[in-house]
Amino acid sequence: MKMLVVTTKGQVVIPSKLRRKYHIEKGTQLYIEDNGNEIILRPITPEYIKKLAGILPSKGELTRDLLRERALDKEREK
């Protein structure tokens, strides 16, 4: 476990080892969850979206749409 320091702007640096492990790149969106006594950051990557496949009753249309939208977002960021 590594201690992180929060800047005056509320920012923290995610160590490179963790960024590589979780495929976090410039522009990766993070979902932040407050469960009462801890904060959880979840990177929204294609791998994460694929893991969600099957949670909702559908024929994969939602996952396909989310992946397509994410790809468009990445193109717009360039």
N, C-alpha and C positions, 0 to 999 in steps of 0.2 A: 504494500500500500504506500502511496506517495502523498505527501501533504501538498496541497495546492494553495496558492495565495491569490486572493481576489483583489483586482485593481480597483481604483477609485471609480471606474466605469462599470464595475460589476463583472469584469471578464476574468476568465481563468484560462490557462494554457493546458491542453490535454497532451500528455507526454506522447512523443512520436511512436513509441512501442505500442501504446494503446490505439493510436490513430491507425497504424498499419494493421493491427489485429482486427479492428472493427471496420476497416475500409472507410475511414473518415478522411475526406479530402476537402479542399477549399470549396465552400458552397454547400457541403452536406448539411441538411437540416437535422436538427435534434428535437426530439419530443422530450419535454421535461415533465416529470411526474412527481407530485408531492404526496407522499403517503402518510403524512402526519409527523414522522420523526426522521425522515431521510428524503433526499432528493435523488431521483433516478433519471439519468440522461440516456435516451435511446436514439442512436443514429438511424435516420430513415434512409436506408440504402436499398437497392434492388434485392439484396439477400434478405433483408428484414421483411420487405413486402412479400417476397416469395414464401417466407415462413408463415405469414398470415393466411396464405391460400388455404381455403377449406374451412376457415373459422365461420364464415357467413355462408348461408345456403345460396349458392349461385353456381353457374357453370364456368367459373373462371373469368367471367366478363369483368368483374370489379378489379381483380388483380391485373388483368391485361390493361384496363383503362388507367389504373394507378401507375403501372410501369411506363405506359405511353406518356402520361402527363409528366412523370419524373424525367423522362428522356427529353421532352420539350423544354422543361425548366433548365436542364443542363445546357441545352443548345442556346437558350436565351442568355444564360450567364456568360457565355463565351464572347 
